[in-house]
């Protein structure tokens, strides 16, 4: 009887171990593009300072006055096309990188109100997201971000103004995706 219990017990342990290995293998194969959630997030407090909220919205409003292309929206739900909820913060990290590196920093000499403060704030958020990465294939995300970049490039100067005019949307999308 003891031999039978030992046999059944070791059989169950073997089955359990095999099941765990199978689950791990499936997760590795099917789990491509799963973010490292520990690093893909921002603190709620980053978005609660009334001073920076006010500055961001005033800067966006100022740029919006010069934006005469009302048919195009850059920051919207299309950024999340084919993207899981867990990947949204990584998407917004990519949009933030583009906004800083391709639009705000090259145009930091413009006489726009509050631009230095907003750039500093966004650089801080970008720094907090520096370890946010996707394991595996992120082509679907890069395609969505590239569509945004292509639209901005196609619009030229109007695209730069539109990006600045949508900083309020960037603020909300970052908050919603990363907090």
N, C-alpha and C positions, 0 to 999 in steps of 0.2 A: 504494500500500500504506500509506504514512504517513497519507494522508487517511482511509483506512478505519479505521486504528487510532485516529486522533483522533476520528472520528465515534462509534465504539463507546465510547471512553473518556468523551466528553462525555455520551453517552446513559446510561452507567452512573452517572455523577455526578448527572445529572438524576433518574434513578430513585431513587437513594439519598436525595437531598434530598427528593423527594416522599414517600418512605416515612417519613422522619423527621418530616415535617410531619403526615402521617397519624397516626403513633403519638402525637405530641403532642396532636393534636385529639382522638383517642380517649381519651387519658389525662385530658384536661380534662373531657370529657363523662362518661365512666364512672368517673372518679376522684373524683367528689364525695364528700366526707366522708373524705378521706385526711388523716391528721394530719401536722403538721409535726413529724416525728420528732426533729429536733434539739432541740426544746424540750419534748417530751413524754417526760420521763424524770427519774429521780432517781438519785443515787449510792448504791451499795450501802452505803457507809459511814454513810449517814443512818439505816440500820436496824440497825446493829451495836452501838450503845452500850448496854451492859447496864443502865445506870442508867435510861434512858428506856424501855427495853423493860419493865423491872420496874415502873416507875411506871404505864405505860399498862395493863399487865395487872392490876395491883392496883386501879386505878381502875375498870376494866371489871368486875372481880370484885365489888367493893363495890356497884356499881350493879346487878349481876345478882342479888344477894341480894334487892333490892327489886322485881325484875321477876317478876311473877306470871303473865305472859302467855307461856307456853312454846310456844304454837301458831304464833306469828308470828316469822319471821326476816326482818330487814331487809336485811342485807348477805349476799347469796348470788349464785349463778350467774344468777339472773333479771335482774340488772343488765346482763348481757352478752347478753341475748336480741337477736338480729339485729345484733350488734356484732362487727366483725372484731377479730382479735388486735391489730392495729396501733392500734385505737381504744380499747382497754381502759384505758390510762393516762388518756386524756381523760375517760372515764366516771368513773374514780375521782377525778379532779380535781374533777368536778362534785359527787360525793358528799362529798368533803372540804370543798368550799365550803359546801355545805348544812349539814354537821355543825358547822362552825365558826360560820357566820353565823346559823343558825336555832336551833341547840341549845346549843352550848357557851358562846359569848359572852353570849347573853341569860341564861344560867344560871350565869355565872361567880361569882356571889355565894353559891352553895350551898356548904355545908360538906362538900365531898367531898374525900377525901384525894388529893393529888397533881394536882388539877385544874389549878392554875396552870401547873405544869411541863408537863403533857400538852398544854394549850392552846398554850403557847409552842412546843413541839416541832411540833405540827400547823400552826401559823402559819408556821413556818420551811419546812415541806414545801410548804405552799400558795404561799408566796413563790417557792420554787424552780420551781413549776409555772405561774407567772403568764403565761409566754409560750406555754404549751401551748394550741393552738387547732386547730380542725378547719376545713379549707378546704371550703366548700360546705355542703351540707345536713346538719344534725345532729339533725333532728327525731326520728329513731329513738332516739338517745341521750337526748334531753330527755324523751321519753315514758317511758323506763325510770326515769330519775331522778325524774320527776314522780310515778310510781307509788310510789316510796319516800317522797317527801314527803307524798303523800296518805295513805299508811298511817300515818305518824308523826302527822299532823294528826288523823286519825280516832281514833287511840289516845289523844290528848291527853297528859296527864301521864305515862301509862304509855309512850307513844311516846318521850318525852324520856328517860325512864329506860332504855328499850330501846336507844336510840341510844348512850347512854353505856356501857351494858352490852356493846355490840358494838364498842367501840373497839379491842379486840384483833383482831376480824375486819377492821375498817377498816385496821389496821396491816398485816396479812398481805395483804389484797387490794391495797393500795397498793404494797407491796413486790413482789408477784408481777406486777402489771401495769406497773409503772414502772421496775423495775431491769433 
